[in-house]
Amino acid sequence: MKVSEIMERAGVDQTGRAIAYIKDALEEMNLISETHVAATRINMVKDKRFYDLPSDMVKIIDLRCKNHNCSDDTYKSIPRTIYQPETKDSDGI
């Protein structure tokens, strides 16, 4: 379908605005359907709290850690917290 056909159906007469709407819609669909999923591995360092994440990242889907709540050298998903942690950080952040 061409931009002009979409403009006719939506009743928009400004090309720039129609293209902006189309780009916004494509980005929203990409966020929902997760079409471009890439896996990135970051090695954890002892006593390091903050890590640099890729600049093109939109959303974190899953975090896995080796030997998390087990001892059989398998990668397990780390559960997401909904509430503030009960244990306070030593650095106050």
ZAKOL-529664 format. One record per residue (C-alpha): x, y, z; residue in one letter. Coordinates in Angstrom, 1 decimal. Layout:
residues N
<atom px="X" py="Y" pz="Z" residu="A"/>
...
***
This chain:
residues 93
<atom px="0.0" py="0.0" pz="0.0" residu="M"/>
<atom px="1.3" py="3.4" pz="-0.9" residu="K"/>
<atom px="1.4" py="6.5" pz="1.4" residu="V"/>
<atom px="-1.1" py="8.3" pz="-0.8" residu="S"/>
<atom px="-3.6" py="5.4" pz="-0.3" residu="E"/>
<atom px="-3.1" py="5.5" pz="3.5" residu="I"/>
<atom px="-3.6" py="9.2" pz="3.4" residu="M"/>
<atom px="-6.9" py="8.9" pz="1.5" residu="E"/>
<atom px="-8.2" py="6.2" pz="3.9" residu="R"/>
<atom px="-7.2" py="8.1" pz="7.0" residu="A"/>
<atom px="-8.4" py="11.5" pz="5.7" residu="G"/>
<atom px="-5.0" py="13.2" pz="6.1" residu="V"/>
<atom px="-3.9" py="15.8" pz="3.6" residu="D"/>
<atom px="-0.4" py="16.5" pz="4.9" residu="Q"/>
<atom px="2.2" py="14.1" pz="3.6" residu="T"/>
<atom px="4.8" py="14.9" pz="6.4" residu="G"/>
<atom px="2.2" py="14.3" pz="9.1" residu="R"/>
<atom px="1.1" py="11.0" pz="7.5" residu="A"/>
<atom px="4.7" py="9.7" pz="7.2" residu="I"/>
<atom px="5.3" py="10.6" pz="10.9" residu="A"/>
<atom px="2.1" py="8.7" pz="11.9" residu="Y"/>
<atom px="3.2" py="5.7" pz="9.8" residu="I"/>
<atom px="6.7" py="5.7" pz="11.4" residu="K"/>
<atom px="5.2" py="5.9" pz="14.9" residu="D"/>
<atom px="2.8" py="3.0" pz="14.1" residu="A"/>
<atom px="5.7" py="0.9" pz="12.8" residu="L"/>
<atom px="7.7" py="1.5" pz="15.9" residu="E"/>
<atom px="4.8" py="0.7" pz="18.2" residu="E"/>
<atom px="4.2" py="-2.6" pz="16.3" residu="M"/>
<atom px="7.9" py="-3.4" pz="16.6" residu="N"/>
<atom px="7.7" py="-2.9" pz="20.4" residu="L"/>
<atom px="4.7" py="-5.2" pz="20.7" residu="I"/>
<atom px="5.7" py="-8.0" pz="18.4" residu="S"/>
<atom px="9.5" py="-8.2" pz="19.2" residu="E"/>
<atom px="10.5" py="-8.7" pz="15.6" residu="T"/>
<atom px="14.2" py="-7.8" pz="16.0" residu="H"/>
<atom px="15.4" py="-9.7" pz="19.0" residu="V"/>
<atom px="19.1" py="-9.8" pz="19.7" residu="A"/>
<atom px="20.9" py="-11.6" pz="22.5" residu="A"/>
<atom px="23.8" py="-9.8" pz="24.2" residu="T"/>
<atom px="26.1" py="-11.3" pz="26.7" residu="R"/>
<atom px="27.7" py="-9.2" pz="29.4" residu="I"/>
<atom px="30.2" py="-10.8" pz="31.8" residu="N"/>
<atom px="29.5" py="-10.0" pz="35.5" residu="M"/>
<atom px="32.3" py="-8.7" pz="37.6" residu="V"/>
<atom px="32.5" py="-9.2" pz="41.3" residu="K"/>
<atom px="31.5" py="-6.0" pz="43.3" residu="D"/>
<atom px="30.4" py="-4.2" pz="40.1" residu="K"/>
<atom px="26.9" py="-2.8" pz="40.2" residu="R"/>
<atom px="26.3" py="-0.8" pz="37.0" residu="F"/>
<atom px="26.9" py="-2.1" pz="33.5" residu="Y"/>
<atom px="26.8" py="-0.4" pz="30.1" residu="D"/>
<atom px="23.9" py="-1.6" pz="28.0" residu="L"/>
<atom px="23.8" py="-1.4" pz="24.2" residu="P"/>
<atom px="22.6" py="2.0" pz="22.9" residu="S"/>
<atom px="20.1" py="0.6" pz="20.4" residu="D"/>
<atom px="18.4" py="-1.5" pz="23.1" residu="M"/>
<atom px="14.7" py="-0.9" pz="23.5" residu="V"/>
<atom px="13.6" py="-3.4" pz="26.1" residu="K"/>
<atom px="15.1" py="-6.2" pz="28.3" residu="I"/>
<atom px="13.2" py="-9.4" pz="27.9" residu="I"/>
<atom px="15.1" py="-11.8" pz="30.1" residu="D"/>
<atom px="18.2" py="-11.8" pz="32.4" residu="L"/>
<atom px="19.9" py="-15.1" pz="33.1" residu="R"/>
<atom px="22.6" py="-15.9" pz="35.5" residu="C"/>
<atom px="24.7" py="-19.1" pz="36.0" residu="K"/>
<atom px="24.2" py="-20.9" pz="39.3" residu="N"/>
<atom px="21.3" py="-18.6" pz="40.4" residu="H"/>
<atom px="19.5" py="-20.4" pz="43.1" residu="N"/>
<atom px="21.0" py="-23.7" pz="42.1" residu="C"/>
<atom px="24.3" py="-25.5" pz="42.0" residu="S"/>
<atom px="24.2" py="-27.5" pz="38.7" residu="D"/>
<atom px="26.0" py="-24.9" pz="36.5" residu="D"/>
<atom px="22.9" py="-24.0" pz="34.5" residu="T"/>
<atom px="21.6" py="-20.6" pz="33.5" residu="Y"/>
<atom px="18.4" py="-19.6" pz="35.2" residu="K"/>
<atom px="16.2" py="-16.5" pz="34.7" residu="S"/>
<atom px="16.5" py="-13.9" pz="37.4" residu="I"/>
<atom px="13.0" py="-13.0" pz="38.6" residu="P"/>
<atom px="11.9" py="-9.4" pz="38.1" residu="R"/>
<atom px="11.0" py="-7.4" pz="41.3" residu="T"/>
<atom px="7.9" py="-5.3" pz="41.3" residu="I"/>
<atom px="8.4" py="-3.7" pz="44.7" residu="Y"/>
<atom px="11.3" py="-1.8" pz="46.2" residu="Q"/>
<atom px="13.9" py="-4.3" pz="47.7" residu="P"/>
<atom px="13.7" py="-4.8" pz="51.4" residu="E"/>
<atom px="17.5" py="-4.8" pz="51.8" residu="T"/>
<atom px="19.0" py="-1.3" pz="51.6" residu="K"/>
<atom px="22.0" py="-0.7" pz="49.4" residu="D"/>
<atom px="25.3" py="0.0" pz="51.2" residu="S"/>
<atom px="26.0" py="3.0" pz="48.9" residu="D"/>
<atom px="22.5" py="4.5" pz="49.5" residu="G"/>
<atom px="21.3" py="4.5" pz="45.9" residu="I"/>
***
